[in-house]
Amino acid sequence: MGTSLYVRLLLYTRSNLECGRELNHHHLSSQPLFDLHRPTAFVIHGYRPTGAPPIWINHIVHLLAQQEDMNIIVVDWNRGAANLNYFTAVSYTREAAHNLTGFIKTMQEEGASLSSIHLIGVSLGAHLAGFVGAHLKGKIGRITGLDPAGPMFTSATPEERLDPSDAMFVDVLHTDMNSFGLRGAHGHIDFYANGGADQPGCPKTIFAGKSYFVCDHQRSVFLFLCSLNQSCQLTGYPCSSYGRFLDGQCLQCEAFKPASCPVLGYNTSQWREALVRLGQTKVFFSTTSSLPYRKLIYRVDMVTWNQYLRWGVVYIRLHGGRSSTEARIDQ
């Protein structure tokens, strides 16, 4: 378990997807495979109490490489994040951010554009990305925060956590706000999966062991991975609350016309101009418990011509392929 911080930067490209090449902080343009004129995505993991590497790292590297020809740099700060004391890991985020900021400044000096840089941070890594963005005066192109960590950040000021001023575009996904995730809105757009807490299929009791603690929080990564697959499209609908969304009051997309409502994931940047103009936008969506997570939404309007008040119950049943669903309306 780490007692001091050490940051490794591992470069992946379409030419070396199976084995990352460790980068140093100097003479970047002369390092093999590292093209400073390509877009660059940094993947930043979060708190790792056991020290084990994230199970999703290889998956996200491969899926990002499918989006476009880019540099993918995994920020390995396991010696720092891997600590039984969470508060120590939190303190290391600032130091790790200074380290990464220095590297990005060198990139800029050697010809890279800050606007072509995308920081993808998970949990504590989301705030680390925010600190880097703040050091660079918000000129980073994009920061994606996947369920930014809540503990130690709940009462933090914008300067002490991820916020919209940290990059030209900041998008955030919430999946565990009632435990390890951060409540509130912290990006130009905030996606709230199933209201931002208690994800379908995740254990509801402590007797499930480790999964009870990590399932909701980790779902943010799996939803983002799913979104990188073109067959997995998760649309968010602007709304003031998840309750109003479930009541069918927020299924309109006028603010984004002629485009549709924003879609979660790498391609959220297609709505960037409108979202920056609108300020902070909160969008909600529901999912199933497993891949491909997508849950279709139907709105049914009923008109009755009865002249007299009548009491009763209406059942609506939808059939599709091998499955069906039923809703009861009694008020």
Buried (B, 14 or more C-beta within 10 A) or exposed (E): EBEEBEBEBBBBBEEBBEEBBEBEBEEBBEBEEBBBEBBBBBBBBBBBBEEEBBEBBBBBBBBBBEBEEBBBBBBBBBBBBBBEEBEBBBBBBBBBBEBBBEBBBBBBEBEBBBBBBBBBBBBBBBBBBBBBBBBBEBBBBBBBBBBBBBBBBEEBEEEBBBBBBBBBBBBBBBBBBEBBBBEBBBBBBBBBBBBBBBBBEBBEEEEEEEEBBBBBBBBBBBBBBBBBEEEBBBBBBBBEBBEEBBEEBBBEBEBBEEEEBBBBBBBBBBBBEBBBEBEBBBBBBBBEEEBBBBBEEEEEEEEEEEEEEEEEEEEEEEEEEEEEEEEEEEE
